Amino acid sequence: MLNARTLSTAILAAILVVGCESVPQRSETGDREATRIARTHMEAGEYLPAAQAYMRLADLSRGDAALAYRLDAASAFVLAKRSDTALQILDDIRGQSLSRSLQIRKNLVHAQLALVEQRPEEALKFLDAAPADDAPSDLTARYHNVRGDALEATGKHIESARERVQLELLLTDSAALNENRRRIWGSLTQLSPQALEAAHIPPPSTLGGWIELAAIGSSTVTDPNTLGQAIALWHHRYPGHPAGDSVVPMLMDDSTIAWAPARTVALLLPFEGQFAKAAGAVRDGFLAAWFADQNTETRPTVLVRDTSSGDIWNIYNRAIEEGAEFVVGPLRRTAVTRLAESAGMPVPTLTLNHADAATSVSTEAAIIKPTSGLFQFALSPESEARQVAEYAWFAGHTSAAVLTPVGPWGKRVAAAFADAWEDLGGTVVEFQSYLNDGSDMSTPVRKLLNIDDSNARYRSLTKVLGSNVEQEPRRRQDLDFVFMAAFPRQARQLRPQLEFHQAQDLPVYSTSHIYSGIVDPGADRDIDGIVFGDMPWVLDPAASGGALRRDVGALWPDSVSAFVRLYAFGADAYRLVAELGKLRAQQYAEFQGLTGSLSLSENNRINRRLLWARFNRGTPRILDGDSTTNRQ
């Protein structure tokens, strides 16, 4: 299945390639300025204006030139998430006799639509016929790009890399070249060493060089001496290979981190003020994982330093002067933002929050160079909201209503969900907010479901007829699930309101905040049926750090219930000190952490892939891979 991460990356690659295309002069009196404007919109990522510009060009052109511009507009409409308009253009030219070049352009639009709709196998059927050898380079580039996306989505990583190696020969823009190389490397690093060995192609094949380098990275990344020797031989076998300037330096850096683990680690946390209790739980989880580390020979010395007062850079630099070779922290967002303003860090640094979006990278697909050596790890409610959007989309939903608390936290979560949902192609039909104090949970739910409008229609009808009419309020019918961000106390009030107001059949999805982390069937019966994502440490403790969970419970029985997730967060922060080099070397590699399946994004953020559960008789039950069956 084409997941959301692959889809967003595929769209991004299409943006770069299409943005670098040259638009051929298709009519004798073609408007060069209009063509330039359309191309400029594409390069800027302004796909709807680009599509409109191409449509104007089509109106000014005749014959094949007009058809070509219309197909370019259809491609831009797909990128603008206006698939319905693209389909209309395809319908308008149905039955017309097309040249081979135009037919291939039409097939490419069909393939793009199939990819957006999560049907990569169907996309490949549209790509059976390749452009002729003398076809325009922009057409051939688009063909290899879309075919590479479709092959990647079906798990055919070698074939996808082969398409992108051919695409490289047609690209001139540096951003497009870098993105294409990143996609090649990303495809190959998903393969096992055995699969890479089986796919070996001898020199001078460019694809063979990529495959051999991926095999080297997967087997020797933790030994810089062996890696250096293998890289030297690789350079001799594949002189001038495109991976030499981009991938090889990264491999060498990651090997140094993985092979020479830090002997001293500084843990920077605020032990006074608002965050003191949270910081204490993170510290205790970190140290509990340190004590549980069986590899005592490489276990680092830990320097714990307070960041409650003073300039964060002064505290950070002082820790390095004391011998820290790796820094974990800080925790407060403002302090993380200060560090992220730097171009690079003197030692690898794993922050325990995300920097503000104005300074750092705020979306998964943003092409912004992150601070060198700075890695961001957080229990982010916004990230969880985005995962809820992906989960609901793959469950087959298309229209959502959003219910979040009043205040900045609720606004951030609602915005994160809505942005992700609309990026996937979904529609948000309603936003409503409720008061945290629980004083009125009925009104926002009635507004969410349009119950007030139903009652108003009833009163109008009664007034017109002059007599009482039997009435059962009806909820709106234009949504198929509710995203509800809530903490346990509020959720236990909101869920019954949804049922009372005729929404008992609507699926409800939430973030981990809906669950206290402690099984309480009596209190949580009121939220039965709600599906939510959470960390393995909480949902499946026996299989995820069971012994460590028991130790934490025995050592800190009074605080474990309130800060259960923060103990796991601290423990994963400790484990990431040793795992970070491997995650950097293999972009799609995952580390099975206590807080989720952890991977490293291209903007140096640690992504957490959650487990999913549904409340059943007041107890969370882990869901299987689809979204309908419980694992009891």
ABEGO torsion letter per residue (X at the ends): XBBAAAAAAAAAAAAAAAAABBBBBABAABBAAAAAAAAAAAAAGBAAAAAAAAAAAAAABBEAAAAAAAAAAAAAAAAAGBAAAAAAAAAAABGBBBBAAAAAAAAAAAAAAAAAAGBAAAAAAAAABBBBAABBAAAAAAAAAAAAAAAAAAGBAAAAAAAAAAAAAABABAAAAAAAAAAAAAAAAABBAAAAAAABBBOABAAAAAAAAAAAAAAAAABAAAAAAAAAAAAAABBGBAAAAAAAAAAAAAAAAAABBBABBBBBBBABEAAAAAAAAAAAAAAAAAAABABAAABBBBBBBBAABEBAAAAAAAAAAAGBABBBOBABAAAAAAAAABABBABBBBBABBBBAAABBABAABBBBBBBGBBBBBBBAAAAAAAAAAAAAAAGBABBBBBBBBEAAAAAAAAAAAAAAAAAGBBBABBBBBBAAGABAAAAAAAAAGAAAAAAAAAAAAAAAGBBBBBBBBBBAABABBBBBBBAAAAAAAAAAAAAAGAAABBBBBBAAABAGBBBAAAAAAABGBBBBBBAAAABAAABGAAAAAAAAAABAAAAAAAAAAAAAAAAAAAAAAAAAAAAABAABBBBBAAEBBBBBAAGBBBBBBBBBBBBGGBBBBBBABAABBBX
